[in-house]
């Protein structure tokens, strides 16, 4: 989910400039010209960070800072000033400001300060915790926060909504919540909401009675199979609106009917949902019910893409290398320091799933007992254009190019077989076909080439 930044500054041009900069960085932005408007907004919502001018017209920003901290003691606040002094910075820090920026503002400095401030505040808020079952690899701050969210969710029966790109580990996170919960000895059922036609999905989810005219034929659905346990609804945004309505009704009523049945069956099931879609956009476009979103989103967990936790890459690479060597009965191999650096500098559009595939390829194809930087670069060949886009700041088109190259390479490995490719990518065939069209990839040309 997008992080929300609030800006309080009486200079319209500064608010406008900051909004453009931050929205380009994929933040949601709200700006205010006076303290009254800001405090009204804060009473309804806690942003991820507040940019606060030291003087807002005649209002003292330090006084406003005090009011903000009464509402949200841990809210990261970055002060802005056109005539900053050491004394002013010290006073702001004493009152709880996390950093101090001087005008004229440097774009690079603003972005860096916001990112660092959000990270620093979140890390400092985490208490000591221990997962009974911890299969989520990584020690970076962002993945530690995910583990803490799993720990918090596992302590309750509340519904959880997991957000993240393909390959970030949504299924693993859902399973971890179940394994650490009080329901861990009950059933854990996974269901992909994008995998089947609508009428088949309804029967698979809710079960059926006498659908084919057989008087005693009863089929138990996934929801019933998960009784007293956990049901993981993956790609929930791909459900049709009519099915979304039925799912919402079962969640609210805690009872369901099989397709073709007349009896209401009480259900005690913990629901964990996940999506790689932009839910807010789907709601705006009328493709996803807002009331279902609120019902599912009691505990949100946002999984970071691998490119935002690259300090975990050496650990992940070595783990998956050992796993591949064992699975494929290979002789032991290691990755040298330069090879790990090359892996860490890659953009990873396919996230951990892509890393796993690359490591397995390297473990099989590289002769000798050491995987070097040149081996890694050869395995990642084809991403040069996208890396150049990243270097010049064209992140949007870089993402598209990375995704295009990743799909092409996976298709080539799977010899043009779309079904195998969709499984390797972890997406449904229908999704892959849409991606092929949108990214102008011709399977026929790839096979011929």
PyMOL commands that set and color helices and strands:
alter all, ss='L'
color gray80, all
select helices_A, chain A and resi 12-24+35-42+61-71+86-94+107-125+141-154+170-179+198-206+222-225+236-238+241-253+279-284+290-296+306-308+310-327+337-344+351-365+373-379+384-391+395-413+418-425+429-438+443-448
alter helices_A, ss='H'
color red, helices_A
select strands_A, chain A and resi 4-8+28-32+49-53+55-56+59-60+77-81+99-102+160-163+188-192+208-209+218-219+230-234+255-256+265-266+270-275+299-302+334-335+370-371
alter strands_A, ss='S'
color yellow, strands_A
deselect
rebuild
show_as cartoon
